[in-house]
């Protein structure tokens, strides 16, 4: 089809339809990340990986704190550590 021979109104209509189609496709491609499922290697909302979380929790270095956990290192003042244990 030779687009140069179309009346101007028909050419504008085809151009508008094409623009709307391309806009729709572009928006769907921009929003595609909303439909993807991301599987995290972290444990819940914490910053530790799953394979590290369970041993740290068993050792007592991670203490549950609502949704998150508190990190309790093995170094620091002894009085503070004893207060946290009891």
PDB file of N, CA, C and O in Angstrom:
ATOM      1  N   UNK A   1       0.846  -1.168   0.000  1.00  0.00           N
ATOM      2  CA  UNK A   1       0.000   0.000   0.000  1.00  0.00           C
ATOM      3  C   UNK A   1       0.896   1.237   0.000  1.00  0.00           C
ATOM      4  O   UNK A   1       1.849   1.321   0.775  1.00  0.00           O
ATOM      5  N   UNK A   2       0.597   2.156  -0.838  1.00  0.00           N
ATOM      6  CA  UNK A   2       1.364   3.385  -0.943  1.00  0.00           C
ATOM      7  C   UNK A   2       0.693   4.440  -0.069  1.00  0.00           C
ATOM      8  O   UNK A   2      -0.379   4.942  -0.405  1.00  0.00           O
ATOM      9  N   UNK A   3       1.320   4.768   1.038  1.00  0.00           N
ATOM     10  CA  UNK A   3       0.735   5.721   1.977  1.00  0.00           C
ATOM     11  C   UNK A   3       0.707   7.146   1.435  1.00  0.00           C
ATOM     12  O   UNK A   3      -0.042   7.985   1.936  1.00  0.00           O
ATOM     13  N   UNK A   4       1.498   7.418   0.438  1.00  0.00           N
ATOM     14  CA  UNK A   4       1.515   8.769  -0.133  1.00  0.00           C
ATOM     15  C   UNK A   4       0.232   9.077  -0.877  1.00  0.00           C
ATOM     16  O   UNK A   4      -0.099  10.248  -1.064  1.00  0.00           O
ATOM     17  N   UNK A   5      -0.499   8.061  -1.307  1.00  0.00           N
ATOM     18  CA  UNK A   5      -1.726   8.279  -2.069  1.00  0.00           C
ATOM     19  C   UNK A   5      -2.966   8.348  -1.187  1.00  0.00           C
ATOM     20  O   UNK A   5      -4.056   8.628  -1.687  1.00  0.00           O
ATOM     21  N   UNK A   6      -2.829   8.103   0.102  1.00  0.00           N
ATOM     22  CA  UNK A   6      -3.973   8.187   1.004  1.00  0.00           C
ATOM     23  C   UNK A   6      -4.334   9.650   1.242  1.00  0.00           C
ATOM     24  O   UNK A   6      -3.471  10.528   1.219  1.00  0.00           O
ATOM     25  N   UNK A   7      -5.626   9.899   1.470  1.00  0.00           N
ATOM     26  CA  UNK A   7      -5.993  11.264   1.871  1.00  0.00           C
ATOM     27  C   UNK A   7      -5.336  11.596   3.215  1.00  0.00           C
ATOM     28  O   UNK A   7      -5.059  10.700   4.013  1.00  0.00           O
ATOM     29  N   UNK A   8      -5.095  12.855   3.455  1.00  0.00           N
ATOM     30  CA  UNK A   8      -4.388  13.278   4.657  1.00  0.00           C
ATOM     31  C   UNK A   8      -5.127  12.859   5.930  1.00  0.00           C
ATOM     32  O   UNK A   8      -4.489  12.471   6.909  1.00  0.00           O
ATOM     33  N   UNK A   9      -6.443  12.928   5.933  1.00  0.00           N
ATOM     34  CA  UNK A   9      -7.205  12.544   7.118  1.00  0.00           C
ATOM     35  C   UNK A   9      -7.035  11.052   7.426  1.00  0.00           C
ATOM     36  O   UNK A   9      -6.931  10.667   8.590  1.00  0.00           O
ATOM     37  N   UNK A  10      -7.006  10.219   6.391  1.00  0.00           N
ATOM     38  CA  UNK A  10      -6.815   8.782   6.587  1.00  0.00           C
ATOM     39  C   UNK A  10      -5.389   8.506   7.082  1.00  0.00           C
ATOM     40  O   UNK A  10      -5.177   7.648   7.938  1.00  0.00           O
ATOM     41  N   UNK A  11      -4.432   9.232   6.542  1.00  0.00           N
ATOM     42  CA  UNK A  11      -3.053   9.061   6.988  1.00  0.00           C
ATOM     43  C   UNK A  11      -2.915   9.459   8.458  1.00  0.00           C
ATOM     44  O   UNK A  11      -2.238   8.775   9.226  1.00  0.00           O
ATOM     45  N   UNK A  12      -3.556  10.564   8.850  1.00  0.00           N
ATOM     46  CA  UNK A  12      -3.516  10.990  10.244  1.00  0.00           C
ATOM     47  C   UNK A  12      -4.180   9.968  11.160  1.00  0.00           C
ATOM     48  O   UNK A  12      -3.705   9.721  12.269  1.00  0.00           O
ATOM     49  N   UNK A  13      -5.269   9.381  10.698  1.00  0.00           N
ATOM     50  CA  UNK A  13      -5.957   8.367  11.484  1.00  0.00           C
ATOM     51  C   UNK A  13      -5.059   7.149  11.689  1.00  0.00           C
ATOM     52  O   UNK A  13      -4.953   6.637  12.804  1.00  0.00           O
ATOM     53  N   UNK A  14      -4.416   6.685  10.625  1.00  0.00           N
ATOM     54  CA  UNK A  14      -3.514   5.538  10.748  1.00  0.00           C
ATOM     55  C   UNK A  14      -2.328   5.865  11.663  1.00  0.00           C
ATOM     56  O   UNK A  14      -1.876   5.033  12.448  1.00  0.00           O
ATOM     57  N   UNK A  15      -1.851   7.082  11.536  1.00  0.00           N
ATOM     58  CA  UNK A  15      -0.738   7.500  12.390  1.00  0.00           C
ATOM     59  C   UNK A  15      -1.167   7.530  13.852  1.00  0.00           C
ATOM     60  O   UNK A  15      -0.417   7.089  14.723  1.00  0.00           O
ATOM     61  N   UNK A  16      -2.357   8.042  14.132  1.00  0.00           N
ATOM     62  CA  UNK A  16      -2.853   8.092  15.511  1.00  0.00           C
ATOM     63  C   UNK A  16      -3.062   6.699  16.085  1.00  0.00           C
ATOM     64  O   UNK A  16      -2.705   6.441  17.235  1.00  0.00           O
ATOM     65  N   UNK A  17      -3.630   5.810  15.302  1.00  0.00           N
ATOM     66  CA  UNK A  17      -3.857   4.432  15.758  1.00  0.00           C
ATOM     67  C   UNK A  17      -2.518   3.762  16.052  1.00  0.00           C
ATOM     68  O   UNK A  17      -2.369   3.068  17.058  1.00  0.00           O
ATOM     69  N   UNK A  18      -1.558   3.973  15.175  1.00  0.00           N
ATOM     70  CA  UNK A  18      -0.237   3.387  15.381  1.00  0.00           C
ATOM     71  C   UNK A  18       0.415   3.957  16.640  1.00  0.00           C
ATOM     72  O   UNK A  18       1.042   3.218  17.399  1.00  0.00           O
ATOM     73  N   UNK A  19       0.274   5.259  16.869  1.00  0.00           N
ATOM     74  CA  UNK A  19       0.847   5.878  18.060  1.00  0.00           C
ATOM     75  C   UNK A  19       0.216   5.322  19.329  1.00  0.00           C
ATOM     76  O   UNK A  19       0.922   5.052  20.301  1.00  0.00           O
ATOM     77  N   UNK A  20      -1.105   5.147  19.336  1.00  0.00           N
ATOM     78  CA  UNK A  20      -1.776   4.596  20.509  1.00  0.00           C
ATOM     79  C   UNK A  20      -1.330   3.153  20.764  1.00  0.00           C
ATOM     80  O   UNK A  20      -1.116   2.754  21.909  1.00  0.00           O
ATOM     81  N   UNK A  21      -1.193   2.386  19.696  1.00  0.00           N
ATOM     82  CA  UNK A  21      -0.744   1.000  19.827  1.00  0.00           C
ATOM     83  C   UNK A  21       0.670   0.944  20.408  1.00  0.00           C
ATOM     84  O   UNK A  21       0.936   0.180  21.335  1.00  0.00           O
ATOM     85  N   UNK A  22       1.566   1.751  19.863  1.00  0.00           N
ATOM     86  CA  UNK A  22       2.948   1.746  20.338  1.00  0.00           C
ATOM     87  C   UNK A  22       3.035   2.235  21.781  1.00  0.00           C
ATOM     88  O   UNK A  22       3.842   1.727  22.560  1.00  0.00           O
ATOM     89  N   UNK A  23       2.213   3.213  22.141  1.00  0.00           N
ATOM     90  CA  UNK A  23       2.191   3.701  23.518  1.00  0.00           C
ATOM     91  C   UNK A  23       1.743   2.597  24.468  1.00  0.00           C
ATOM     92  O   UNK A  23       2.318   2.435  25.545  1.00  0.00           O
ATOM     93  N   UNK A  24       0.729   1.842  24.081  1.00  0.00           N
ATOM     94  CA  UNK A  24       0.227   0.749  24.911  1.00  0.00           C
ATOM     95  C   UNK A  24       1.292  -0.317  25.097  1.00  0.00           C
ATOM     96  O   UNK A  24       1.513  -0.790  26.212  1.00  0.00           O
ATOM     97  N   UNK A  25       1.952  -0.697  24.015  1.00  0.00           N
ATOM     98  CA  UNK A  25       2.995  -1.714  24.093  1.00  0.00           C
ATOM     99  C   UNK A  25       4.144  -1.217  24.959  1.00  0.00           C
ATOM    100  O   UNK A  25       4.685  -1.974  25.765  1.00  0.00           O
ATOM    101  N   UNK A  26       4.515   0.034  24.800  1.00  0.00           N
ATOM    102  CA  UNK A  26       5.616   0.591  25.576  1.00  0.00           C
ATOM    103  C   UNK A  26       5.279   0.612  27.066  1.00  0.00           C
ATOM    104  O   UNK A  26       6.129   0.283  27.893  1.00  0.00           O
ATOM    105  N   UNK A  27       4.053   0.992  27.415  1.00  0.00           N
ATOM    106  CA  UNK A  27       3.644   1.030  28.819  1.00  0.00           C
ATOM    107  C   UNK A  27       3.614  -0.375  29.425  1.00  0.00           C
ATOM    108  O   UNK A  27       4.012  -0.557  30.575  1.00  0.00           O
ATOM    109  N   UNK A  28       3.148  -1.367  28.665  1.00  0.00           N
ATOM    110  CA  UNK A  28       3.130  -2.733  29.174  1.00  0.00           C
ATOM    111  C   UNK A  28       4.544  -3.235  29.419  1.00  0.00           C
ATOM    112  O   UNK A  28       4.794  -3.935  30.400  1.00  0.00           O
ATOM    113  N   UNK A  29       5.473  -2.882  28.532  1.00  0.00           N
ATOM    114  CA  UNK A  29       6.862  -3.296  28.736  1.00  0.00           C
ATOM    115  C   UNK A  29       7.462  -2.597  29.948  1.00  0.00           C
ATOM    116  O   UNK A  29       8.272  -3.188  30.660  1.00  0.00           O
ATOM    117  N   UNK A  30       7.077  -1.349  30.192  1.00  0.00           N
ATOM    118  CA  UNK A  30       7.583  -0.631  31.356  1.00  0.00           C
ATOM    119  C   UNK A  30       7.035  -1.218  32.659  1.00  0.00           C
ATOM    120  O   UNK A  30       7.717  -1.198  33.683  1.00  0.00           O
ATOM    121  N   UNK A  31       5.810  -1.740  32.623  1.00  0.00           N
ATOM    122  CA  UNK A  31       5.176  -2.263  33.828  1.00  0.00           C
ATOM    123  C   UNK A  31       5.373  -3.763  34.022  1.00  0.00           C
ATOM    124  O   UNK A  31       4.808  -4.342  34.950  1.00  0.00           O
ATOM    125  N   UNK A  32       6.156  -4.394  33.170  1.00  0.00           N
ATOM    126  CA  UNK A  32       6.314  -5.844  33.217  1.00  0.00           C
ATOM    127  C   UNK A  32       6.917  -6.298  34.542  1.00  0.00           C
ATOM    128  O   UNK A  32       6.623  -7.400  35.006  1.00  0.00           O
ATOM    129  N   UNK A  33       7.762  -5.460  35.161  1.00  0.00           N
ATOM    130  CA  UNK A  33       8.392  -5.860  36.418  1.00  0.00           C
ATOM    131  C   UNK A  33       7.362  -6.078  37.523  1.00  0.00           C
ATOM    132  O   UNK A  33       7.656  -6.786  38.486  1.00  0.00           O
ATOM    133  N   UNK A  34       6.165  -5.497  37.422  1.00  0.00           N
ATOM    134  CA  UNK A  34       5.142  -5.694  38.438  1.00  0.00           C
ATOM    135  C   UNK A  34       4.607  -7.118  38.440  1.00  0.00           C
ATOM    136  O   UNK A  34       4.123  -7.599  39.465  1.00  0.00           O
ATOM    137  N   UNK A  35       4.693  -7.797  37.295  1.00  0.00           N
ATOM    138  CA  UNK A  35       4.128  -9.133  37.174  1.00  0.00           C
ATOM    139  C   UNK A  35       5.156 -10.224  37.437  1.00  0.00           C
ATOM    140  O   UNK A  35       4.819 -11.407  37.397  1.00  0.00           O
ATOM    141  N   UNK A  36       6.409  -9.848  37.707  1.00  0.00           N
ATOM    142  CA  UNK A  36       7.437 -10.843  37.943  1.00  0.00           C
ATOM    143  C   UNK A  36       7.496 -11.191  39.426  1.00  0.00           C
ATOM    144  O   UNK A  36       7.256 -10.340  40.283  1.00  0.00           O
ATOM    145  N   UNK A  37       7.815 -12.437  39.718  1.00  0.00           N
ATOM    146  CA  UNK A  37       7.925 -12.898  41.099  1.00  0.00           C
ATOM    147  C   UNK A  37       9.402 -12.978  41.449  1.00  0.00           C
ATOM    148  O   UNK A  37      10.176 -13.647  40.764  1.00  0.00           O
ATOM    149  N   UNK A  38       9.785 -12.295  42.511  1.00  0.00           N
ATOM    150  CA  UNK A  38      11.179 -12.285  42.948  1.00  0.00           C
ATOM    151  C   UNK A  38      11.298 -13.176  44.173  1.00  0.00           C
ATOM    152  O   UNK A  38      10.609 -12.960  45.170  1.00  0.00           O
ATOM    153  N   UNK A  39      12.166 -14.172  44.101  1.00  0.00           N
ATOM    154  CA  UNK A  39      12.398 -15.072  45.228  1.00  0.00           C
ATOM    155  C   UNK A  39      13.689 -14.628  45.899  1.00  0.00           C
ATOM    156  O   UNK A  39      14.768 -14.694  45.312  1.00  0.00           O
ATOM    157  N   UNK A  40      13.557 -14.179  47.128  1.00  0.00           N
ATOM    158  CA  UNK A  40      14.706 -13.641  47.853  1.00  0.00           C
ATOM    159  C   UNK A  40      15.471 -14.756  48.532  1.00  0.00           C
ATOM    160  O   UNK A  40      14.896 -15.774  48.916  1.00  0.00           O
ATOM    161  N   UNK A  41      16.783 -14.557  48.680  1.00  0.00           N
ATOM    162  CA  UNK A  41      17.588 -15.520  49.427  1.00  0.00           C
ATOM    163  C   UNK A  41      17.694 -15.121  50.895  1.00  0.00           C
ATOM    164  O   UNK A  41      18.330 -15.816  51.688  1.00  0.00           O
ATOM    165  N   UNK A  42      17.072 -14.003  51.252  1.00  0.00           N
ATOM    166  CA  UNK A  42      17.092 -13.524  52.637  1.00  0.00           C
ATOM    167  C   UNK A  42      16.014 -14.225  53.465  1.00  0.00           C
ATOM    168  O   UNK A  42      15.048 -14.760  52.920  1.00  0.00           O
ATOM    169  N   UNK A  43      16.190 -14.216  54.778  1.00  0.00           N
ATOM    170  CA  UNK A  43      15.200 -14.793  55.682  1.00  0.00           C
ATOM    171  C   UNK A  43      14.208 -13.702  56.068  1.00  0.00           C
ATOM    172  O   UNK A  43      14.552 -12.798  56.830  1.00  0.00           O
ATOM    173  N   UNK A  44      12.991 -13.773  55.557  1.00  0.00           N
ATOM    174  CA  UNK A  44      11.944 -12.804  55.877  1.00  0.00           C
ATOM    175  C   UNK A  44      12.360 -11.386  55.541  1.00  0.00           C
ATOM    176  O   UNK A  44      12.798 -11.110  54.424  1.00  0.00           O
ATOM    177  N   UNK A  45      12.224 -10.479  56.515  1.00  0.00           N
ATOM    178  CA  UNK A  45      12.585  -9.082  56.317  1.00  0.00           C
ATOM    179  C   UNK A  45      13.971  -8.769  56.883  1.00  0.00           C
ATOM    180  O   UNK A  45      14.331  -7.599  57.018  1.00  0.00           O
ATOM    181  N   UNK A  46      14.736  -9.784  57.210  1.00  0.00           N
ATOM    182  CA  UNK A  46      16.058  -9.545  57.784  1.00  0.00           C
ATOM    183  C   UNK A  46      17.083  -9.332  56.679  1.00  0.00           C
ATOM    184  O   UNK A  46      16.784  -9.505  55.497  1.00  0.00           O
ATOM    185  N   UNK A  47      18.296  -8.954  57.079  1.00  0.00           N
ATOM    186  CA  UNK A  47      19.359  -8.744  56.100  1.00  0.00           C
ATOM    187  C   UNK A  47      20.288  -9.944  55.991  1.00  0.00           C
ATOM    188  O   UNK A  47      21.315  -9.862  55.318  1.00  0.00           O
ATOM    189  N   UNK A  48      19.948 -11.066  56.644  1.00  0.00           N
ATOM    190  CA  UNK A  48      20.781 -12.253  56.608  1.00  0.00           C
ATOM    191  C   UNK A  48      20.192 -13.293  55.663  1.00  0.00           C
ATOM    192  O   UNK A  48      18.975 -13.428  55.537  1.00  0.00           O
ATOM    193  N   UNK A  49      21.096 -14.030  54.997  1.00  0.00           N
ATOM    194  CA  UNK A  49      20.675 -15.098  54.089  1.00  0.00           C
ATOM    195  C   UNK A  49      20.072 -16.248  54.881  1.00  0.00           C
ATOM    196  O   UNK A  49      20.281 -16.362  56.088  1.00  0.00           O
ATOM    197  N   UNK A  50      19.323 -17.095  54.191  1.00  0.00           N
ATOM    198  CA  UNK A  50      18.644 -18.207  54.871  1.00  0.00           C
ATOM    199  C   UNK A  50      19.617 -19.198  55.494  1.00  0.00           C
ATOM    200  O   UNK A  50      19.393 -19.679  56.604  1.00  0.00           O
ATOM    201  N   UNK A  51      20.701 -19.504  54.778  1.00  0.00           N
ATOM    202  CA  UNK A  51      21.648 -20.492  55.299  1.00  0.00           C
ATOM    203  C   UNK A  51      22.464 -19.943  56.470  1.00  0.00           C
ATOM    204  O   UNK A  51      23.030 -20.731  57.227  1.00  0.00           O
ATOM    205  N   UNK A  52      22.543 -18.640  56.644  1.00  0.00           N
ATOM    206  CA  UNK A  52      23.280 -18.028  57.752  1.00  0.00           C
ATOM    207  C   UNK A  52      22.353 -17.757  58.933  1.00  0.00           C
ATOM    208  O   UNK A  52      22.797 -17.759  60.081  1.00  0.00           O
ATOM    209  N   UNK A  53      21.092 -17.528  58.666  1.00  0.00           N
ATOM    210  CA  UNK A  53      20.146 -17.117  59.710  1.00  0.00           C
ATOM    211  C   UNK A  53      19.941 -18.204  60.763  1.00  0.00           C
ATOM    212  O   UNK A  53      20.011 -17.919  61.958  1.00  0.00           O
ATOM    213  N   UNK A  54      19.691 -19.430  60.344  1.00  0.00           N
ATOM    214  CA  UNK A  54      19.363 -20.495  61.299  1.00  0.00           C
ATOM    215  C   UNK A  54      20.506 -20.808  62.270  1.00  0.00           C
ATOM    216  O   UNK A  54      20.248 -20.941  63.466  1.00  0.00           O
ATOM    217  N   UNK A  55      21.772 -20.933  61.804  1.00  0.00           N
ATOM    218  CA  UNK A  55      22.850 -21.151  62.791  1.00  0.00           C
ATOM    219  C   UNK A  55      23.034 -19.965  63.736  1.00  0.00           C
ATOM    220  O   UNK A  55      23.312 -20.162  64.919  1.00  0.00           O
ATOM    221  N   UNK A  56      22.887 -18.746  63.239  1.00  0.00           N
ATOM    222  CA  UNK A  56      23.031 -17.568  64.102  1.00  0.00           C
ATOM    223  C   UNK A  56      21.908 -17.511  65.123  1.00  0.00           C
ATOM    224  O   UNK A  56      22.128 -17.098  66.262  1.00  0.00           O
ATOM    225  N   UNK A  57      20.720 -17.915  64.738  1.00  0.00           N
ATOM    226  CA  UNK A  57      19.584 -17.927  65.666  1.00  0.00           C
ATOM    227  C   UNK A  57      19.773 -19.000  66.731  1.00  0.00           C
ATOM    228  O   UNK A  57      19.433 -18.791  67.896  1.00  0.00           O
ATOM    229  N   UNK A  58      20.321 -20.161  66.328  1.00  0.00           N
ATOM    230  CA  UNK A  58      20.571 -21.233  67.295  1.00  0.00           C
ATOM    231  C   UNK A  58      21.668 -20.849  68.280  1.00  0.00           C
ATOM    232  O   UNK A  58      21.612 -21.243  69.445  1.00  0.00           O
ATOM    233  N   UNK A  59      22.674 -20.080  67.828  1.00  0.00           N
ATOM    234  CA  UNK A  59      23.763 -19.645  68.711  1.00  0.00           C
ATOM    235  C   UNK A  59      23.335 -18.529  69.651  1.00  0.00           C
ATOM    236  O   UNK A  59      24.016 -18.271  70.643  1.00  0.00           O
ATOM    237  N   UNK A  60      22.237 -17.870  69.365  1.00  0.00           N
ATOM    238  CA  UNK A  60      21.780 -16.768  70.204  1.00  0.00           C
ATOM    239  C   UNK A  60      22.305 -15.415  69.743  1.00  0.00           C
ATOM    240  O   UNK A  60      22.145 -14.417  70.445  1.00  0.00           O
ATOM    241  N   UNK A  61      22.930 -15.373  68.568  1.00  0.00           N
ATOM    242  CA  UNK A  61      23.422 -14.099  68.061  1.00  0.00           C
ATOM    243  C   UNK A  61      22.299 -13.267  67.456  1.00  0.00           C
ATOM    244  O   UNK A  61      22.440 -12.050  67.332  1.00  0.00           O
ATOM    245  N   UNK A  62      21.194 -13.889  67.078  1.00  0.00           N
ATOM    246  CA  UNK A  62      20.025 -13.179  66.565  1.00  0.00           C
ATOM    247  C   UNK A  62      18.863 -13.408  67.523  1.00  0.00           C
ATOM    248  O   UNK A  62      18.526 -14.547  67.846  1.00  0.00           O
ATOM    249  N   UNK A  63      18.258 -12.320  67.971  1.00  0.00           N
ATOM    250  CA  UNK A  63      17.143 -12.392  68.912  1.00  0.00           C
ATOM    251  C   UNK A  63      15.917 -11.810  68.213  1.00  0.00           C
ATOM    252  O   UNK A  63      15.996 -10.705  67.676  1.00  0.00           O
ATOM    253  N   UNK A  64      14.782 -12.521  68.201  1.00  0.00           N
ATOM    254  CA  UNK A  64      13.585 -12.003  67.531  1.00  0.00           C
ATOM    255  C   UNK A  64      13.140 -10.668  68.131  1.00  0.00           C
ATOM    256  O   UNK A  64      13.165 -10.472  69.346  1.00  0.00           O
ATOM    257  N   UNK A  65      12.735  -9.763  67.247  1.00  0.00           N
ATOM    258  CA  UNK A  65      12.297  -8.430  67.662  1.00  0.00           C
ATOM    259  C   UNK A  65      11.123  -8.030  66.775  1.00  0.00           C
ATOM    260  O   UNK A  65      11.271  -7.168  65.908  1.00  0.00           O
ATOM    261  N   UNK A  66       9.975  -8.637  66.977  1.00  0.00           N
ATOM    262  CA  UNK A  66       8.813  -8.350  66.133  1.00  0.00           C
ATOM    263  C   UNK A  66       8.989  -8.966  64.762  1.00  0.00           C
ATOM    264  O   UNK A  66       9.132 -10.182  64.639  1.00  0.00           O
ATOM    265  N   UNK A  67       8.981  -8.137  63.730  1.00  0.00           N
ATOM    266  CA  UNK A  67       9.143  -8.624  62.368  1.00  0.00           C
ATOM    267  C   UNK A  67      10.612  -8.880  62.060  1.00  0.00           C
ATOM    268  O   UNK A  67      10.930  -9.783  61.286  1.00  0.00           O
ATOM    269  N   UNK A  68      11.505  -8.106  62.646  1.00  0.00           N
ATOM    270  CA  UNK A  68      12.926  -8.198  62.379  1.00  0.00           C
ATOM    271  C   UNK A  68      13.622  -8.913  63.535  1.00  0.00           C
ATOM    272  O   UNK A  68      12.955  -9.459  64.414  1.00  0.00           O
ATOM    273  N   UNK A  69      14.944  -8.915  63.541  1.00  0.00           N
ATOM    274  CA  UNK A  69      15.724  -9.512  64.625  1.00  0.00           C
ATOM    275  C   UNK A  69      16.803  -8.527  65.060  1.00  0.00           C
ATOM    276  O   UNK A  69      17.199  -7.637  64.307  1.00  0.00           O
ATOM    277  N   UNK A  70      17.267  -8.711  66.294  1.00  0.00           N
ATOM    278  CA  UNK A  70      18.387  -7.916  66.795  1.00  0.00           C
ATOM    279  C   UNK A  70      19.639  -8.766  66.760  1.00  0.00           C
ATOM    280  O   UNK A  70      19.612  -9.947  67.105  1.00  0.00           O
ATOM    281  N   UNK A  71      20.746  -8.154  66.339  1.00  0.00           N
ATOM    282  CA  UNK A  71      22.031  -8.852  66.300  1.00  0.00           C
ATOM    283  C   UNK A  71      22.748  -8.630  67.619  1.00  0.00           C
ATOM    284  O   UNK A  71      22.938  -7.491  68.043  1.00  0.00           O
ATOM    285  N   UNK A  72      23.143  -9.709  68.263  1.00  0.00           N
ATOM    286  CA  UNK A  72      23.885  -9.647  69.523  1.00  0.00           C
ATOM    287  C   UNK A  72      25.260 -10.288  69.293  1.00  0.00           C
ATOM    288  O   UNK A  72      25.372 -11.513  69.280  1.00  0.00           O
ATOM    289  N   UNK A  73      26.293  -9.483  69.114  1.00  0.00           N
ATOM    290  CA  UNK A  73      27.622 -10.062  68.866  1.00  0.00           C
ATOM    291  C   UNK A  73      28.189 -10.720  70.120  1.00  0.00           C
ATOM    292  O   UNK A  73      27.688 -10.501  71.223  1.00  0.00           O
ATOM    293  N   UNK A  74      29.238 -11.528  69.944  1.00  0.00           N
ATOM    294  CA  UNK A  74      29.863 -12.227  71.060  1.00  0.00           C
ATOM    295  C   UNK A  74      30.929 -11.384  71.741  1.00  0.00           C
ATOM    296  O   UNK A  74      31.612 -11.889  72.632  1.00  0.00           O
ATOM    297  N   UNK A  75      31.099 -10.147  71.371  1.00  0.00           N
ATOM    298  CA  UNK A  75      32.089  -9.288  72.021  1.00  0.00           C
ATOM    299  C   UNK A  75      31.395  -8.028  72.519  1.00  0.00           C
ATOM    300  O   UNK A  75      30.293  -7.700  72.080  1.00  0.00           O
ATOM    301  N   UNK A  76      32.042  -7.334  73.429  1.00  0.00           N
ATOM    302  CA  UNK A  76      31.466  -6.137  74.008  1.00  0.00           C
ATOM    303  C   UNK A  76      31.467  -6.239  75.521  1.00  0.00           C
ATOM    304  O   UNK A  76      32.054  -7.174  76.065  1.00  0.00           O
ATOM    305  N   UNK A  77      30.831  -5.313  76.216  1.00  0.00           N
ATOM    306  CA  UNK A  77      30.806  -5.344  77.683  1.00  0.00           C
ATOM    307  C   UNK A  77      30.077  -6.582  78.214  1.00  0.00           C
ATOM    308  O   UNK A  77      28.993  -6.932  77.745  1.00  0.00           O
ATOM    309  N   UNK A  78      30.690  -7.228  79.190  1.00  0.00           N
ATOM    310  CA  UNK A  78      30.104  -8.450  79.762  1.00  0.00           C
ATOM    311  C   UNK A  78      28.789  -8.155  80.481  1.00  0.00           C
ATOM    312  O   UNK A  78      27.862  -8.963  80.436  1.00  0.00           O
ATOM    313  N   UNK A  79      28.707  -7.017  81.134  1.00  0.00           N
ATOM    314  CA  UNK A  79      27.484  -6.674  81.883  1.00  0.00           C
ATOM    315  C   UNK A  79      26.296  -6.513  80.933  1.00  0.00           C
ATOM    316  O   UNK A  79      25.178  -6.917  81.253  1.00  0.00           O
ATOM    317  N   UNK A  80      26.540  -5.934  79.790  1.00  0.00           N
ATOM    318  CA  UNK A  80      25.458  -5.752  78.809  1.00  0.00           C
ATOM    319  C   UNK A  80      25.001  -7.104  78.265  1.00  0.00           C
ATOM    320  O   UNK A  80      23.807  -7.320  78.054  1.00  0.00           O
ATOM    321  N   UNK A  81      25.949  -8.012  78.038  1.00  0.00           N
ATOM    322  CA  UNK A  81      25.616  -9.340  77.529  1.00  0.00           C
ATOM    323  C   UNK A  81      24.827 -10.134  78.572  1.00  0.00           C
ATOM    324  O   UNK A  81      23.866 -10.825  78.234  1.00  0.00           O
ATOM    325  N   UNK A  82      25.228 -10.033  79.814  1.00  0.00           N
ATOM    326  CA  UNK A  82      24.527 -10.767  80.867  1.00  0.00           C
ATOM    327  C   UNK A  82      23.114 -10.222  81.075  1.00  0.00           C
ATOM    328  O   UNK A  82      22.191 -10.988  81.356  1.00  0.00           O
ATOM    329  N   UNK A  83      22.938  -8.913  80.938  1.00  0.00           N
ATOM    330  CA  UNK A  83      21.612  -8.328  81.085  1.00  0.00           C
ATOM    331  C   UNK A  83      20.698  -8.804  79.954  1.00  0.00           C
ATOM    332  O   UNK A  83      19.501  -9.005  80.162  1.00  0.00           O
ATOM    333  N   UNK A  84      21.249  -8.980  78.786  1.00  0.00           N
ATOM    334  CA  UNK A  84      20.443  -9.436  77.651  1.00  0.00           C
ATOM    335  C   UNK A  84      20.082 -10.907  77.777  1.00  0.00           C
ATOM    336  O   UNK A  84      19.045 -11.324  77.262  1.00  0.00           O
ATOM    337  N   UNK A  85      20.914 -11.713  78.454  1.00  0.00           N
ATOM    338  CA  UNK A  85      20.661 -13.147  78.596  1.00  0.00           C
ATOM    339  C   UNK A  85      19.583 -13.428  79.624  1.00  0.00           C
ATOM    340  O   UNK A  85      18.858 -14.415  79.496  1.00  0.00           O
ATOM    341  N   UNK A  86      19.460 -12.607  80.619  1.00  0.00           N
ATOM    342  CA  UNK A  86      18.558 -12.908  81.700  1.00  0.00           C
ATOM    343  C   UNK A  86      17.379 -12.057  81.682  1.00  0.00           C
ATOM    344  O   UNK A  86      16.509 -12.189  82.543  1.00  0.00           O
TER     345      UNK A  86
END
